[in-house]
Each structure stands twice: as C-alpha cells, then as structure tokens.
Amino acid sequence: MARANLQPAAERFADDGTFPNSRLPLLIYRSAIDPDAATPEAMETLFRQNGWPPQWRSGIFDYHHYHSTAHECLGIARGRARIMLGGPGGREFDIAAGDVIVIPAGVAHRRLSASADFLVVGAYPPGQDWDLLTGKPGERPKADENISRVPLPDTDPVTGGKGPLVEHWR
C-alpha cells in the first residue's frame, strides 16, 4: 500500500530543559500513501499490516505536548496542517494527506493551523500506551525515566519489517 522505496526525512530535536525530545530522529514520510488515495481506512490498513495497531482518528492538539510512555505514528488521512515539532524552540512543518510522521517518545509536537477537513490516524507499537505531558514543572525526571524504558519498535509502520525506522533507530 505504501509507495515503494520510501525514505523518510529524519529530524532531530534536542532537550530544551522543558521538553526532553529524543536522541532518536523523528521521521517524516512524505506521500507515504498517494494523497488521492489517503483515507482513514487506508492509513489504518497500512499501520495494521506493519504491526502498529491504529488506536484513534482525530486531529493534533493545538498545544505543545509529548508522550513519555510510547512512540507515536501519525498518518494524515485528510487535509493539511502546519505543525511545530520539538517544542517552542523547534521547527515548523507543513503536512498533508498521505504523509506519515513517526514521533519518538519525548518529542514535543503541536498543531499551529489546519484545514477544516484535517484528520489524523494515530498508531503505536504493540503494548505501548501513551500518556499526555505538556512540559509542566515536576514532570521530569519521571518522564525521562519513562522515556528511557520505552522499547524500540520491531517494525517500521510504513514499510514494515526492518525498514527505515529500524535502520534510523538502532
């Protein structure tokens, strides 16, 4: 279902003192699914076939947040958005239907703007349940401990097997 020979852009974000971010690169797969064929069902099928069970359909929160107990995969099923990755000092990215973003535990993300039809499918590696942290005082060092214990996934959610994610994260 995913395009052949897909290579993601690898983006790194350093700990800013509030948001831990990660030593692992965040991966952006542009047009992982042909934008004209991107639907929630297509994203869910892609993730499920590659060992990342889809868990929800929604948007992206409009405030900086991160997860300390799971890596997260976001499949853009419809529309477009501008997001910020890495916390307030991070970088802005435009994303659109067909794109997939794999966010390592600890990396801050938020939606800055979106089209009215914007819809995301969220998926996680098997056995990983996400929490929701916003950089409030007192979240760390417990968040750092949690992040250090999150196992690396066995498969790439876009290409399956030992694809680019496994190569970048090992």
Residue, then its C-alpha position, 0 to 999 in steps of 0.5 A: m500500500a505504501r509507495a515503494n522505496l520510501q525514505p523518510a526525512a529524519e529530524r532531530f530535536a534536542d532537550d530544551g530543559t522543558f521538553p526532553n525530545s529524543r536522541l532518536p530522529l523523528l521521521i517524516y514520510r512524505s506521500a507515504i500513501d498517494p494523497d488521492a488515495a489517503t483515507p482513514e481506512a487506508m492509513e489504518t490498513l497500512f499501520r495494521q499490516n506493519g504491526w502498529p495497531p491504529q488506536w484513534r482518528s482525530g486531529i493534533f492538539d493545538y498545544h505543545h505536548y509529548h508522550s513519555t510512555a510510547h512512540e507515536c505514528l501519525g498518518i494524515a488521512r485528510g487535509r493539511a496542517r502546519i505543525m511545530l515539532g520539538g517544542p517552542g524552540g523547534r521547527e515548523f512543518d507543513i503536512a498533508a494527506g498521505d504523509v506519515i510522521v513517526i514521533p519518538a517518545g519525548v518529542a514535543h509536537r503541536r498543531l499551529s493551523a489546519s484545514a477544516d477537513f484535517l484528520v489524523v490516524g494515530a498508531y503505536p507499537p504493540g503494548q505501548d500506551w501513551d500518556l499526555l505531558t505538556g512540559k509542566p514543572g515536576e514532570r521530569p525526571k519521571a518522564d525521562e525515566n519513562i522515556s528511557r524504558v520505552p522499547l524500540p519498535d520491531t517494525d517500521p509502520v510504513t514499510g514494515g519489517k526492518g525498514p527505515l525506522v529500524e535502520h534510523w533507530r538502532 
